[in-house]
């Protein structure tokens, strides 16, 4: 299990590195969008290439950050029932979800995305829009993104199993960080205490 935990730490490190750099794709997309809008309004000219490159950057940021988002525990969950269960039960639900849903679905999409990318790369497929871009760079984001998600899913599964075995602390608890709800609750408490003292 220690070797698996070491692998999990390496995957977590990779996801953190990817997450640190992905933000620049969003900034690039925003800048291109802004420049395109200014040029279109000021000079009455535009290009589909500008629109497509911002779509490509947004798609890349969304796909490549999926593993990082899973590492941070920021994927959407339905907490209505889950949040009321014990942490031990939540952990077993997580294990079930990783084994039955996340890992198989990510593996199937990865399996299907590689030939899709290779076909676009070999054919040199271009956008059908006038002045559009080649498509294979955005197709490449699918296998890379789902490979990163698959790796991070494996890491999360390893951590959940290790937690169930009592080998590590709860991996779902964020150390040193407060959730938005916790910060709001503290602010409400602080304000209530301040009003009570007045």
N, C-alpha and C positions, 0 to 999 in steps of 0.2 A: 504493500500500500504506500510505503514511503516513496518508491519510485514513481508511482502514479501521482502522488502529491507534488513531486518535483516537476513532472510533466505539466501538471495543472498550473503551477507557478509560472512556468515558462510560457504557457499559452496566455495566462493573465497578463504577463509582461508584454507579449506581442499585441494583445488587444488594447492595452493602455497606450502603446506606441502609435498604433493605427489611429486610435481616438484622438490623440494629441495633434495629429497632422490633418485629420479629416476636416476640422473646423476651417482650414484654409480654403477648402473647396467651396464651402458655403460663402466665405468672404469673396472669393473669385466670382462666383455666380452672381452675387449681389452687385459687385462692381461692374461686371459686364452688363447686367440688366440696367443699371443706372446710366452707364455711358450710352448704351443703345437707345434708351428713352430720350436722353438729351440730344443725341445726334439726330434721331428721328424727328423730334419737335423743332430743333434749331435749324437743321439743314434739309429737312424733308427727305431724308434718305435712310435706308436701313438694309439689313441683310438677314436672310434666314439663318445664315451661319452663326450670327450672334445669338439668336434665339435658341438654336440647337445646342450650341456649346454651353449655354447656361442650363439647359435641360440635362445635358450630359453630366455636368458638374453636380447638379442636384441629385441625379440618379446615382452617381458614384458615391456621394456623401451618404445617401440613404442606405445603399447596399453595403458599403464598406464599414459603416458604423454599427451594423446590426450586432456584431459580436461584442463590441465595446459597450453598447447599450445593455446587452444581456449581462455583461460583467458588472455594470453599475446597478443592475436591478431596476432598470427604468422602462422595461417593456410593459405594455398595458396588461394589467391583471384584473380579474373580477374579484374584488375583495369583500363582497357582500357576505359570502359564506366563509371563504378562505381566511379572512381576517379574524373570524371568531373562533377558529380552531386552535388547538394547542400548537406550539412550535414544532413538536415532534410529528404531529399529523401533517402539518404544512410541509415539512421536510419530505415525508413519504409521498405526498401529492406531487411535489416538485420532481422527485425521482421518477415517479410514474410518468409525469408529463414529458420529461427529457427522454426517457426510454421509448415510450409509445408514440409520442407526437413529434417533438422537436428534432431529435436526431434522425429518425427515418425520413421525415419530410425534407429536411435540409439535405440529406444524402441523395434523395431522389431528384430534387431540383438541381443539385450539383451535377449529378449524372446526366441529366437532360440538357443542362446549360453548356457543358463543354462542347458537344457536337454542334449546338446552335452557334456558339462563338466561332468554332473552326469553319463552319460553312460560310458565315459572314466574312471571315478573314480571307479565306481562299477566293471567294467570289469578288472581293473588293466592293461589297454592297454599299451603295450610296443612298442617301436620303432622296425621296422622290420630290422634295421641295426644291425650287430653283435656288441655286447657291448653297444647297445643303451639304452636310458633311458626310464623311464615311461613317459607317455604322459599327464596325467591329470594335472600336475602343469602348463604346458603351455596352456592347455585348460581353466584352471581357469582364466588366464589373460584376456580372451575374455569377460566374463560377468563383471569382475571387471572393465576393461578398458572402456567398453561401458556404464556401470553404472556411472562411473566418468564423461564421456563425456556427458551423458544425464543430470546429475546434473549441470554441468557447462553450458550446453546449456540453461537449465532452468534459471540459474542465469543471463546469458547474456540477455535472453528474458525479465526478470524482469527489468534489468537495462535499456534496450532500451525503454520499455514501460514507465518507470519512467522518462526517459529523454524526451520522446515525450510529457509527461504531464507537463514538466517543474519542476519536483521535484528534479532532480539531474543534475550535470554537465554531459557533454558528456562522456559516459563510453569508447568510442573508442579512446579518446585522452589519450596518455600515459603521465603521469605527470612526469616532470623532466627528461624524456628520449628523446633523439633525435634519429630519424631513421637514417639508414645508408645513405639514400639519403640526409637528412638534414646535417649530418656531412660532407659528400662529398661537398655539396654546400658551406658550411662554409669554408672548406679548400680551395676550388677553389677561393672564394672571398678573403680569407686571402692572398693567393699567388698572386692574381691579384693586390691587394692593395700594397703588398710588391714590386712587379715589377714596379708598378707605381711610387713608392717613390724613386727607384734607379736611 
